[in-house]
Amino acid sequence: MSEDKVAALAGMYALAMILGALGFQYIGGVLPCEMCHWQRWPHDAAIVTGLGGAVLYYAKVIDIKVLKALAWLTLLLIASSGAIGAYQAGVEWKLVPGPASCTGERFVLGGSLDLNAPGVRCDVAGWRLFGISLAGYNALCSFGTAILGALLLARKIVVPLKWARG
């Protein structure tokens, strides 16, 4: 698969992950913890590098070598988000200690100085499906996407679909 398609698809994956996280937050009411936000930052950057790189390539602002570097960077950013998700899943399962800033009992000062406002803890999963939290799904999906994208960029696998040829 060509570099432009890998970069664009990786950027679209990152965008889908951010939109999914925002959907869980604003529609599903699953409030993000500090580590959840950490996972979003690499995806935000991957949107810019993946989709932005593809757009700049199509506009003939950058050449294929720069685009290939941006595609690799996009996959690295996605894998970074997956690594943070794996770490948070380990914290949720009590396999590794989490950061003191978002684990254990604490309170959050709000604008109204409500000292009883709930704090969102990083060591408690806000949602699970089949025993896997959102952080765990981010790790699985992001690592899978990064590996698949890397194999496509390295041309180790061939996609026989007509639309995917480049």
NUDRENFI-568087 format. One record per atom (N, C-alpha, C): atom name; residue in one letter; x, y negated, z negated. Coordinates in steps of 0.02 Angstrom, whole numbers, plus 50000, padded with zeros to 5 digits. Each point is the difference from the previous one (the first is absolute). Example, Ala and Ser with C-alpha at 12.3 -4.5 7.8 and 13.67 -1.06 7.14 Angstrom:
N A 50660 50284 49610;
CA A 49955 49941 50000;
C A 50045 49940 50000;
N S 49982 49947 50036;
CA S 50042 49941 49997;
C S 49961 49945 49963;
// end
This chain:
N M 50043 50058 50000;
CA M 49957 49942 50000;
C M 50045 49939 50000;
N S 49980 49948 50034;
CA S 50042 49941 50006;
C S 50001 49960 49935;
N E 50053 49960 49994;
CA E 50011 49962 49939;
C E 49943 49951 49985;
N D 49972 49970 50053;
CA D 49946 49952 49990;
C D 49938 50033 49970;
N K 49986 50059 50023;
CA K 49941 50035 49973;
C K 50011 50024 49928;
N V 50061 50024 49985;
CA V 50015 50021 49932;
C V 49996 49940 49953;
N A 50029 49944 50020;
CA A 49998 49940 49958;
C A 49928 49977 49989;
N A 49961 49997 50054;
CA A 49930 49977 49995;
C A 49959 50048 49957;
N L 50007 50065 50011;
CA L 49961 50048 49961;
C L 50020 50000 49926;
N A 50065 49992 49986;
CA A 50022 49996 49930;
C A 49973 49937 49968;
N G 50000 49944 50036;
CA G 49971 49939 49974;
C G 49926 50006 49988;
N M 49965 50035 50045;
CA M 49928 50011 49991;
C M 49986 50046 49940;
N Y 50043 50050 49990;
CA Y 49993 50043 49942;
C Y 50006 49958 49936;
N A 50051 49957 49997;
CA A 50009 49958 49940;
C A 49940 49954 49990;
N L 49973 49973 50054;
CA L 49941 49958 49995;
C L 49940 50040 49973;
N A 49993 50061 50025;
CA A 49945 50042 49976;
C A 50008 50016 49925;
N M 50061 50011 49978;
CA M 50012 50014 49929;
C M 49982 49939 49957;
N I 50019 49941 50023;
CA I 49984 49939 49962;
C I 49924 49989 49999;
N L 49968 50008 50057;
CA L 49927 49991 50002;
C L 49965 50052 49956;
N G 50026 50062 50000;
CA G 49972 50051 49956;
C G 50009 49982 49926;
N A 50059 49976 49982;
CA A 50012 49980 49930;
C A 49954 49943 49981;
N L 49991 49951 50044;
CA L 49956 49944 49985;
C L 49927 50023 49997;
N G 49982 50049 50040;
CA G 49933 50029 49997;
C G 49987 50034 49933;
N F 50048 50039 49977;
CA F 49994 50032 49935;
C F 49994 49947 49945;
N Q 50038 49945 50008;
CA Q 50001 49948 49949;
C Q 49935 49960 50000;
N Y 49980 49974 50057;
CA Y 49944 49953 50002;
C Y 49932 50033 50011;
N I 49998 50058 50031;
CA I 49937 50034 50010;
C I 49990 50055 49948;
N G 50053 50039 49988;
CA G 49996 50055 49952;
C G 50012 49981 49928;
N G 50026 49941 49988;
CA G 50011 49978 49931;
C G 50060 50032 49966;
N V 50046 50030 50038;
CA V 50060 50031 49971;
C V 50054 49945 49997;
N L 50011 49974 49940;
CA L 50046 49945 49992;
C L 50072 50024 50007;
N P 50043 49962 50035;
CA P 50070 50021 50008;
C P 50041 49981 49939;
N C 50049 50043 49986;
CA C 50048 49985 49947;
C C 50060 49965 50032;
N E 50050 49987 49959;
CA E 50061 49967 50025;
C E 50035 50042 50053;
N M 50005 50065 49988;
CA M 50034 50044 50047;
C M 49961 50008 50065;
N C 49934 49994 49996;
CA C 49959 50001 50061;
C C 50019 49942 50045;
N H 50010 49942 49969;
CA H 50022 49942 50039;
C H 50069 50011 50030;
N W 50044 50033 49963;
CA W 50067 50015 50026;
C W 49995 50041 50064;
N Q 49951 50047 50002;
CA Q 49992 50042 50059;
C Q 49974 49961 50060;
N R 49963 49947 49987;
CA R 49971 49960 50054;
C R 50053 49957 50035;
N W 50050 49977 49964;
CA W 50049 49954 50030;
C W 50036 50031 50061;
N P 50026 50061 49996;
CA P 50032 50028 50060;
C P 49951 50009 50058;
N H 49937 50017 49984;
CA H 49950 50006 50054;
C H 49987 49933 50032;
N D 49997 49947 49960;
CA D 49992 49932 50028;
C D 50057 49984 50048;
N A 50060 50015 49979;
CA A 50058 49987 50043;
C A 49999 50044 50062;
N A 49977 50063 49993;
CA A 49996 50045 50057;
C A 49950 49977 50052;
N I 49947 49967 49978;
CA I 49952 49972 50047;
C I 50035 49948 50043;
N V 50038 49957 49968;
CA V 50035 49946 50036;
C V 50053 50028 50047;
N T 50041 50046 49976;
CA T 50054 50026 50042;
C T 49974 50046 50056;
N G 49950 50041 49984;
CA G 49974 50046 50051;
C G 49958 49966 50052;
N L 49946 49969 49978;
CA L 49955 49966 50048;
C L 50033 49939 50030;
N G 50036 49962 49957;
CA G 50034 49940 50025;
C G 50053 50018 50051;
N G 50039 50052 49987;
CA G 50050 50022 50047;
C G 49971 50022 50066;
N A 49945 50036 49998;
CA A 49967 50022 50062;
C A 49974 49941 50039;
N V 49969 49952 49967;
CA V 49975 49941 50034;
C V 50057 49960 50031;
N L 50055 49991 49962;
CA L 50057 49963 50027;
C L 50031 50036 50060;
N Y 50000 50066 49998;
CA Y 50027 50039 50056;
C Y 49955 49992 50061;
N Y 49935 50005 49991;
CA Y 49953 49994 50056;
C Y 50003 49929 50029;
N A 50015 49950 49958;
CA A 50006 49931 50024;
C A 50069 49986 50028;
N K 50042 50052 50002;
CA K 50069 49996 50026;
C K 50044 49949 49963;
N V 49987 49994 49934;
CA V 50041 49957 49957;
C V 50060 50038 49974;
N I 49991 50065 49988;
CA I 50055 50043 49977;
C I 50009 50058 50049;
N D 50059 50030 49999;
CA D 50012 50056 50045;
C D 49988 50066 49963;
N I 50009 50055 50035;
CA I 49985 50066 49974;
C I 50045 50019 49941;
N K 50062 49976 50000;
CA K 50046 50017 49945;
C K 49976 49968 49934;
N V 49978 49938 50004;
CA V 49974 49966 49940;
C V 49936 50034 49978;
N L 49958 50017 50048;
CA L 49937 50034 49983;
C L 50013 50067 49967;
N K 50049 50037 50025;
CA K 50015 50065 49969;
C K 50024 49990 49928;
N A 50040 49949 49988;
CA A 50022 49986 49931;
C A 49940 49981 49956;
N L 49954 49961 50028;
CA L 49940 49981 49962;
C L 49956 50061 49986;
N A 49996 50046 50048;
CA A 49961 50061 49990;
C A 50030 50041 49944;
N W 50066 50008 49999;
CA W 50033 50037 49945;
C W 49990 49964 49934;
N L 50004 49934 50000;
CA L 49989 49962 49938;
C L 49928 50010 49976;
N T 49953 50000 50046;
CA T 49930 50011 49981;
C T 49991 50068 49967;
N L 50031 50051 50028;
CA L 49995 50068 49971;
C L 50034 50003 49932;
N L 50055 49964 49993;
CA L 50035 49997 49935;
C L 49956 49966 49948;
N L 49966 49947 50019;
CA L 49955 49965 49954;
C L 49942 50045 49979;
N I 49973 50037 50047;
CA I 49945 50046 49984;
C I 50025 50054 49952;
N A 50059 50027 50013;
CA A 50028 50051 49955;
C A 50014 49970 49931;
N S 50020 49936 49997;
CA S 50011 49967 49936;
C S 49935 49996 49959;
N S 49946 49984 50033;
CA S 49936 49998 49965;
C S 49982 50070 49975;
N G 50014 50050 50041;
CA G 49987 50069 49979;
C G 50042 50020 49940;
N A 50062 49977 49998;
CA A 50044 50015 49943;
C A 49973 49967 49936;
N I 49976 49939 50005;
CA I 49970 49967 49942;
C I 49937 50037 49979;
N G 49960 50023 50049;
CA G 49941 50039 49984;
C G 50016 50065 49966;
N A 50054 50033 50022;
CA A 50021 50063 49968;
C A 50022 49987 49928;
N Y 50036 49945 49990;
CA Y 50021 49982 49932;
C Y 49939 49986 49956;
N Q 49951 49963 50027;
CA Q 49941 49987 49959;
C Q 49961 50063 49986;
N A 49995 50045 50048;
CA A 49966 50064 49988;
C A 50036 50038 49945;
N G 50066 49999 50000;
CA G 50038 50031 49946;
C G 49986 49968 49933;
N V 49992 49934 49999;
CA V 49983 49964 49939;
C V 49931 50021 49977;
N E 49953 50004 50046;
CA E 49931 50019 49983;
C E 49996 50071 49971;
N W 50042 50045 50026;
CA W 50001 50069 49975;
C W 50046 50007 49939;
N K 50028 49945 49976;
CA K 50045 49999 49942;
C K 50064 50041 50012;
N L 50021 50004 50063;
CA L 50062 50036 50016;
C L 50061 49955 49993;
N V 49990 49936 50011;
CA V 50054 49951 49993;
C V 49973 49940 49962;
N P 50043 49965 49963;
CA P 49976 49940 49966;
C P 49987 49943 50049;
N G 49949 49962 49986;
CA G 49984 49943 50042;
C G 50029 49936 49972;
N P 49992 49946 50037;
CA P 50025 49936 49975;
C P 49960 49978 49939;
N A 50034 49971 49952;
CA A 49967 49979 49938;
C A 49949 49945 50013;
N S 50006 49965 50055;
CA S 49954 49945 50014;
C S 49930 50023 50017;
N C 49991 50063 50019;
CA C 49932 50021 50019;
C C 49982 50070 49975;
N T 50035 50025 49950;
CA T 49981 50064 49970;
C T 49989 49989 49926;
N G 49959 50041 49971;
CA G 49986 49994 49928;
C G 49948 49946 49987;
N E 49987 49990 49937;
CA E 49950 49951 49979;
C E 50026 49929 50010;
N R 49958 49957 50026;
CA R 50018 49931 50009;
C R 49937 49959 50013;
N F 50008 49936 50001;
CA F 49945 49957 50019;
C F 50025 49949 50051;
N V 49952 49973 50038;
CA V 50015 49952 50052;
C V 49967 49935 49983;
N L 50037 49946 49998;
CA L 49970 49935 49989;
C L 49965 49978 50063;
N G 49936 49985 49994;
CA G 49962 49975 50057;
C G 49993 49925 49996;
N G 49970 49972 50051;
CA G 49991 49928 50002;
C G 49954 49976 49944;
N S 49955 50042 49978;
CA S 49954 49980 49947;
C S 50028 50018 49931;
N L 50062 50022 49997;
CA L 50032 50022 49938;
C L 49961 50056 49966;
N D 49973 50044 50041;
CA D 49964 50058 49974;
C D 50052 50053 49982;
N L 50015 50006 49936;
CA L 50050 50048 49977;
C L 49976 50072 50003;
N N 49936 50009 50014;
CA N 49973 50068 50006;
C N 49994 50022 50072;
N A 50027 49961 50047;
CA A 49997 50019 50070;
C A 50040 50064 50011;
N P 49973 50047 50038;
CA P 50035 50063 50010;
C P 50062 49991 50044;
N G 50053 50034 49983;
CA G 50059 50001 50041;
C G 49999 50064 50042;
N V 50022 49994 50062;
CA V 50001 50059 50044;
C V 50068 50033 49990;
N R 49998 50061 49976;
CA R 50062 50036 49984;
C R 50024 50040 50060;
N C 50066 50003 50007;
CA C 50031 50037 50055;
C C 50002 50075 49988;
N D 49994 50020 49937;
CA D 50005 50071 49984;
C D 49932 50034 49996;
N V 49948 49966 50021;
CA V 49932 50029 50001;
C V 49972 49990 50070;
N A 49986 50055 50034;
CA A 49973 49995 50068;
C A 49929 49973 49998;
N G 49987 49950 50041;
CA G 49934 49970 50003;
C G 49951 50041 50041;
N W 50026 50046 50042;
CA W 49958 50040 50044;
C W 50040 50061 50021;
N R 49968 50057 50004;
CA R 50032 50062 50023;
C R 49952 50039 50045;
N L 50030 50035 50047;
CA L 49963 50047 50042;
C L 50043 50063 50004;
N F 49972 50057 49981;
CA F 50037 50063 49997;
C F 50061 49995 49955;
N G 49996 49959 49949;
CA G 50054 49991 49952;
C G 50055 49954 50022;
N I 49993 49970 50059;
CA I 50051 49955 50027;
C I 49975 49929 49996;
N S 50041 49955 49973;
CA S 49981 49930 49994;
C S 50013 49962 50065;
N L 49979 49937 50001;
CA L 50014 49959 50059;
C L 50075 49993 50011;
N A 50039 49995 49947;
CA A 50073 49996 50006;
C A 50027 50064 50032;
N G 49973 50057 49979;
CA G 50021 50063 50029;
C G 49983 50006 50074;
N Y 49940 49977 50018;
CA Y 49980 50001 50071;
C Y 50044 49952 50040;
N N 50016 49943 49971;
CA N 50045 49954 50035;
C N 50067 50034 50013;
N A 50026 50035 49950;
CA A 50065 50035 50008;
C A 49995 50052 50056;
N L 49949 50042 49997;
CA L 49993 50053 50050;
C L 49992 49972 50070;
N C 49954 49953 50008;
CA C 49986 49972 50066;
C C 50058 49958 50026;
N S 50031 49961 49957;
CA S 50055 49957 50022;
C S 50062 50041 50019;
N F 50016 50050 49959;
CA F 50057 50042 50018;
C F 49986 50038 50066;
N G 49940 50025 50007;
CA G 49981 50034 50062;
C G 50005 49955 50061;
N T 49975 49939 49993;
CA T 50003 49953 50055;
C T 50072 49981 50017;
N A 50040 49988 49949;
CA A 50070 49981 50011;
C A 50038 50057 50034;
N I 49989 50061 49978;
CA I 50034 50057 50031;
C I 49978 50010 50073;
N L 49935 49997 50011;
CA L 49974 50007 50069;
C L 50027 49945 50044;
N G 49998 49939 49976;
CA G 50026 49944 50039;
C G 50074 50007 50015;
N A 50038 50024 49951;
CA A 50072 50010 50011;
C A 50013 50054 50052;
N L 49961 50053 49997;
CA L 50008 50053 50050;
C L 49982 49975 50070;
N L 49948 49958 50004;
CA L 49981 49972 50065;
C L 50053 49953 50026;
N L 50028 49958 49956;
CA L 50052 49953 50022;
C L 50064 50037 50020;
N A 50016 50053 49965;
CA A 50059 50040 50016;
C A 49987 50047 50058;
N R 49939 49999 50024;
CA R 49978 50042 50056;
C R 50010 50075 49986;
N K 49989 50019 49937;
CA K 50005 50070 49980;
C K 49935 50037 50015;
N I 49945 49963 50005;
CA I 49937 50030 50020;
C I 49972 49959 50057;
N V 49962 50033 50042;
CA V 49970 49967 50058;
C V 49925 50000 49992;
N V 49970 49943 50013;
CA V 49927 49996 49996;
C V 49973 50005 50071;
N P 49963 50054 50015;
CA P 49979 50011 50069;
C P 49938 49960 50020;
N L 49976 49955 49958;
CA L 49941 49962 50018;
C L 50017 49945 50051;
N K 49957 49990 50047;
CA K 50012 49952 50054;
C K 50009 49930 49972;
N W 49959 49979 49952;
CA W 50004 49932 49973;
C W 50062 49988 49959;
N A 50032 50053 49977;
CA A 50057 49992 49955;
C A 50067 49998 50038;
N R 49998 50013 50064;
CA R 50063 50000 50038;
C R 50023 49929 50011;
N G 50065 49991 49996;
CA G 50027 49932 50010;
C G 50060 49996 50038;
// end
